[in-house]
């Protein structure tokens, strides 16, 4: 009996693995640009997690004698005005810039999923209150809101992630609400309601699973916005405080005074930021094409 159960389990897992590989190959064949974006995003996530332990130079060590060295064998991306290795700082900055964007996006997912489900399914006064909150948030310029809150609360990794996630969660909740309103009219929801299913059960078992495609697409696209928002704050000097590097900070306060003497100080972090945001955007577009049935059938 135990042997037969083990064999059935092995067959099940083998079929699951084969199915996952088939889906992956099909996605790569149909969405080559999105696959490139996924590979590059995974690469930068690995760099963000393990890269700081394998950098060739100490990213915080200064050496005035080696200041503003051009890129070469000793310093692949050159050095900055304090003699710090730019390559090592770009690698370490990946952790702060990208992981902060991931944290902000995760915060936003929780907020806009909850608000969208409540607003779309309950309707009534809850919908009116939440939509007026969304209108008020969208009336405030994004960067101005970030600068105001971060200035009052103080710049830190957690504060910036929460503020970006809060704003994105409120504004993106309208997209989830629209999806919930569509699912809410489906026959299976009416059937569940007619047999006495509670609102919580309907939301968890029927509405949430059928809005996950929208939630995933919005999350993938808002990740790029979160990374850019953090970089904009850091560029203006309101991001993660020094000496911890971020891409925006390296392009801003550190590189601006030396843009003619050491352009590599801004070029390499800017290139890393551009590749990450491009990868996120093309991955989001590919996921939208795959998960949206209207686009899939066209």
C-alpha positions as CSV (number, residue, x, y, z in Angstrom):
1,X,0.0,0.0,0.0
2,X,2.7,2.4,1.0
3,X,4.7,1.6,-2.2
4,X,1.7,2.1,-4.4
5,X,0.9,5.5,-2.7
6,X,4.5,6.6,-3.2
7,X,4.4,5.6,-6.9
8,X,1.2,7.5,-7.4
9,X,2.7,10.6,-5.7
10,X,5.8,10.4,-7.8
11,X,3.7,10.1,-11.0
12,X,1.7,13.2,-9.8
13,X,4.7,15.3,-9.2
14,X,6.3,14.2,-12.5
15,X,3.2,15.3,-14.4
16,X,3.0,18.6,-12.5
17,X,6.7,19.3,-13.4
18,X,6.1,18.4,-17.0
19,X,3.1,20.6,-17.1
20,X,5.0,23.5,-15.6
21,X,7.8,23.0,-18.2
22,X,5.3,22.9,-21.0
23,X,3.7,26.1,-19.9
24,X,7.1,27.8,-19.5
25,X,8.2,26.8,-23.0
26,X,4.9,28.0,-24.4
27,X,5.3,31.3,-22.6
28,X,8.9,31.8,-23.8
29,X,7.8,31.0,-27.4
30,X,4.8,33.3,-27.4
31,X,6.3,36.1,-25.3
32,X,10.1,36.3,-26.0
33,X,10.4,39.9,-24.8
34,X,8.5,39.2,-21.6
35,X,10.7,36.1,-21.1
36,X,13.8,38.4,-21.5
37,X,12.3,40.7,-18.9
38,X,11.6,37.9,-16.5
39,X,15.2,36.5,-16.8
40,X,16.7,40.0,-16.3
41,X,14.5,40.7,-13.3
42,X,15.4,37.4,-11.7
43,X,19.1,38.1,-12.4
44,X,18.8,41.5,-10.6
45,X,16.9,40.0,-7.7
46,X,19.7,37.4,-7.2
47,X,22.2,40.2,-7.4
48,X,20.2,42.2,-4.8
49,X,20.1,39.2,-2.4
50,X,23.6,37.7,-2.7
51,X,25.6,40.3,-4.7
52,X,26.8,42.5,-1.7
53,X,28.7,39.5,-0.3
54,X,30.6,39.0,-3.6
55,X,31.6,42.5,-4.6
56,X,35.3,42.9,-5.6
57,X,35.8,46.0,-3.5
58,X,34.4,47.5,-0.3
59,X,31.6,49.8,-1.5
60,X,32.1,52.1,1.5
61,X,35.9,52.3,1.5
62,X,37.2,55.7,0.4
63,X,40.6,56.5,-1.2
64,X,41.2,60.1,-2.3
65,X,44.3,58.9,-4.2
66,X,42.0,56.8,-6.4
67,X,39.3,59.4,-6.9
68,X,37.6,59.6,-10.3
69,X,39.5,56.8,-12.0
70,X,38.2,55.8,-15.4
71,X,36.7,52.4,-15.9
72,X,39.3,49.7,-16.3
73,X,40.7,46.4,-15.0
74,X,41.2,47.7,-11.4
75,X,37.7,49.3,-11.2
76,X,35.3,47.9,-13.8
77,X,33.0,50.9,-13.6
78,X,35.6,53.4,-12.4
79,X,35.6,55.2,-9.1
80,X,33.7,58.2,-7.7
81,X,34.9,61.5,-6.2
82,X,35.9,59.7,-3.0
83,X,37.6,56.8,-4.6
84,X,34.9,54.3,-3.9
85,X,34.4,51.5,-6.5
86,X,31.3,52.3,-8.6
87,X,30.7,48.7,-9.6
88,X,30.5,47.6,-6.0
89,X,28.2,50.4,-5.2
90,X,25.9,49.7,-8.1
91,X,25.7,46.1,-6.9
92,X,24.9,47.1,-3.3
93,X,22.5,49.8,-4.5
94,X,20.5,47.0,-6.3
95,X,19.5,45.7,-2.9
96,X,18.2,49.0,-1.7
97,X,16.6,50.2,-4.9
98,X,15.0,46.9,-6.1
99,X,14.1,45.3,-2.8
100,X,12.6,48.6,-1.7
101,X,10.5,48.6,-4.8
102,X,9.4,45.0,-4.1
103,X,8.5,45.9,-0.5
104,X,6.5,48.9,-1.7
105,X,4.7,46.8,-4.3
106,X,3.9,44.1,-1.8
107,X,2.4,46.8,0.5
108,X,0.4,48.2,-2.4
109,X,-0.9,44.7,-3.4
110,X,-2.4,44.2,0.1
111,X,-4.0,47.7,0.1
112,X,-5.5,47.8,-3.4
113,X,-6.7,44.2,-3.2
114,X,-8.5,44.9,0.1
115,X,-9.9,48.2,-1.0
116,X,-10.9,47.0,-4.4
117,X,-12.7,43.9,-3.0
118,X,-14.6,45.9,-0.4
119,X,-15.5,48.8,-2.7
120,X,-16.5,46.6,-5.6
121,X,-18.4,43.9,-3.8
122,X,-20.1,45.8,-0.9
123,X,-20.9,48.9,-2.9
124,X,-23.1,51.5,-1.1
125,X,-21.5,53.8,1.4
126,X,-18.3,51.8,1.5
127,X,-17.9,52.3,-2.2
128,X,-18.6,56.0,-2.0
129,X,-16.1,56.6,0.8
130,X,-13.3,54.5,-0.8
131,X,-13.8,56.1,-4.2
132,X,-13.7,59.6,-2.7
133,X,-10.5,58.6,-1.0
134,X,-9.1,57.5,-4.4
135,X,-10.1,60.7,-6.0
136,X,-8.4,62.7,-3.2
137,X,-5.2,60.7,-3.6
138,X,-5.2,61.0,-7.4
139,X,-5.6,64.8,-7.1
140,X,-2.3,65.0,-5.2
141,X,0.9,64.8,-7.4
142,X,2.7,61.6,-6.6
143,X,6.2,63.0,-6.1
144,X,4.9,65.9,-4.1
145,X,3.0,63.5,-1.8
146,X,6.2,61.4,-1.4
147,X,8.3,64.4,-0.6
148,X,5.9,65.7,1.9
149,X,5.4,62.5,3.9
150,X,9.0,61.4,3.8
151,X,10.2,64.9,4.9
152,X,7.8,64.7,7.9
153,X,8.5,61.1,8.8
154,X,12.1,61.0,8.0
155,X,13.8,59.0,5.1
156,X,14.3,55.3,5.8
157,X,13.8,52.0,4.0
158,X,10.6,51.2,5.8
159,X,9.1,54.7,5.6
160,X,9.7,55.0,1.9
161,X,8.3,51.5,1.1
162,X,5.2,52.2,3.1
163,X,4.5,55.6,1.6
164,X,5.0,54.4,-2.0
165,X,2.9,51.3,-1.3
166,X,0.2,53.3,0.3
167,X,-0.2,55.8,-2.5
168,X,0.0,53.0,-5.2
169,X,-2.4,50.8,-3.2
170,X,-5.0,53.6,-3.0
171,X,-4.8,54.7,-6.6
172,X,-4.7,51.2,-8.1
173,X,-7.6,50.0,-6.1
174,X,-9.9,51.4,-8.8
175,X,-8.6,48.9,-11.3
176,X,-9.3,46.0,-9.0
177,X,-12.7,47.4,-8.2
178,X,-13.6,47.4,-11.9
179,X,-12.6,43.7,-12.1
180,X,-14.6,42.9,-9.0
181,X,-17.7,44.6,-10.5
182,X,-17.4,42.4,-13.6
183,X,-16.9,39.2,-11.7
184,X,-19.7,40.1,-9.3
185,X,-22.3,39.8,-12.1
186,X,-21.3,36.3,-13.1
187,X,-23.8,33.4,-12.8
188,X,-21.7,31.4,-10.4
189,X,-21.6,34.3,-7.9
190,X,-25.4,34.6,-8.1
191,X,-25.7,30.9,-7.6
192,X,-23.4,31.0,-4.5
193,X,-25.4,33.9,-3.1
194,X,-28.7,32.1,-3.7
195,X,-27.7,29.0,-1.7
196,X,-26.9,31.1,1.3
197,X,-23.1,31.5,1.0
198,X,-21.8,34.3,3.2
199,X,-20.2,37.4,1.6
200,X,-16.8,36.5,3.0
201,X,-17.0,33.0,1.4
202,X,-18.1,34.5,-1.9
203,X,-15.3,36.9,-1.9
204,X,-12.6,34.4,-0.9
205,X,-13.8,31.4,-2.9
206,X,-15.2,33.0,-6.1
207,X,-14.4,36.7,-6.6
208,X,-10.7,36.9,-5.4
209,X,-9.5,33.9,-7.5
210,X,-11.1,35.4,-10.6
211,X,-9.6,38.8,-10.1
212,X,-6.1,37.4,-9.5
213,X,-5.1,38.0,-13.1
214,X,-5.8,41.7,-12.7
215,X,-4.0,41.9,-9.4
216,X,-0.9,40.2,-10.8
217,X,-0.7,42.5,-13.8
218,X,-1.2,45.6,-11.7
219,X,1.5,44.4,-9.3
220,X,4.0,43.7,-12.2
221,X,3.4,47.2,-13.7
222,X,3.5,49.0,-10.3
223,X,6.8,47.5,-9.4
224,X,8.5,49.6,-12.1
225,X,6.7,52.7,-10.8
226,X,7.9,51.9,-7.3
227,X,11.5,51.5,-8.3
228,X,11.4,54.8,-10.3
229,X,9.7,56.6,-7.4
230,X,12.4,55.5,-5.0
231,X,15.1,56.6,-7.5
232,X,13.4,60.0,-7.9
233,X,13.3,60.5,-4.1
234,X,17.0,59.5,-3.8
235,X,18.0,61.7,-6.8
236,X,16.5,64.7,-5.0
237,X,18.2,63.7,-1.7
238,X,15.2,62.4,0.2
239,X,15.8,58.7,-0.2
240,X,17.6,56.1,1.9
241,X,20.2,58.2,3.8
242,X,24.0,57.8,3.1
243,X,26.3,56.0,3.2
244,X,24.0,53.3,1.9
245,X,23.9,53.7,-1.9
246,X,20.8,53.7,-4.2
247,X,20.8,54.2,-7.9
248,X,19.0,57.5,-7.7
249,X,21.4,58.8,-5.0
250,X,24.4,57.8,-7.1
251,X,23.0,59.7,-10.1
252,X,22.0,62.7,-8.0
253,X,23.9,64.1,-5.2
254,X,27.0,62.0,-5.9
255,X,27.3,62.3,-9.6
256,X,25.9,65.8,-10.5
257,X,28.9,67.9,-9.4
258,X,31.2,65.6,-11.4
259,X,29.1,64.8,-14.4
260,X,31.8,66.2,-16.8
261,X,34.8,64.8,-15.0
262,X,33.3,61.4,-14.2
263,X,30.2,60.7,-16.3
264,X,30.5,57.0,-15.5
265,X,29.3,57.9,-12.0
266,X,25.9,58.5,-13.4
267,X,25.9,56.3,-16.5
268,X,26.2,52.9,-14.8
269,X,23.6,53.3,-12.1
270,X,21.3,54.9,-14.7
271,X,21.9,51.9,-17.0
272,X,21.0,49.5,-14.2
273,X,17.9,51.4,-13.4
274,X,16.8,51.5,-17.1
275,X,17.4,47.8,-17.6
276,X,15.4,46.9,-14.5
277,X,12.4,49.2,-15.3
278,X,12.4,48.1,-19.0
279,X,12.4,44.4,-17.9
280,X,9.6,44.9,-15.4
281,X,7.5,46.8,-18.0
282,X,7.9,44.2,-20.8
283,X,7.2,41.4,-18.3
284,X,4.0,43.2,-17.2
285,X,2.9,43.6,-20.8
286,X,3.5,39.9,-21.5
287,X,1.6,38.9,-18.4
288,X,-1.3,41.1,-19.4
289,X,-1.4,39.6,-22.8
290,X,-1.4,36.0,-21.4
291,X,-3.8,36.6,-18.5
292,X,-6.3,38.9,-20.1
293,X,-8.8,36.7,-22.0
294,X,-9.9,39.5,-24.3
295,X,-6.3,40.0,-25.5
296,X,-5.7,36.2,-25.6
297,X,-8.6,35.6,-27.9
298,X,-7.9,38.5,-30.3
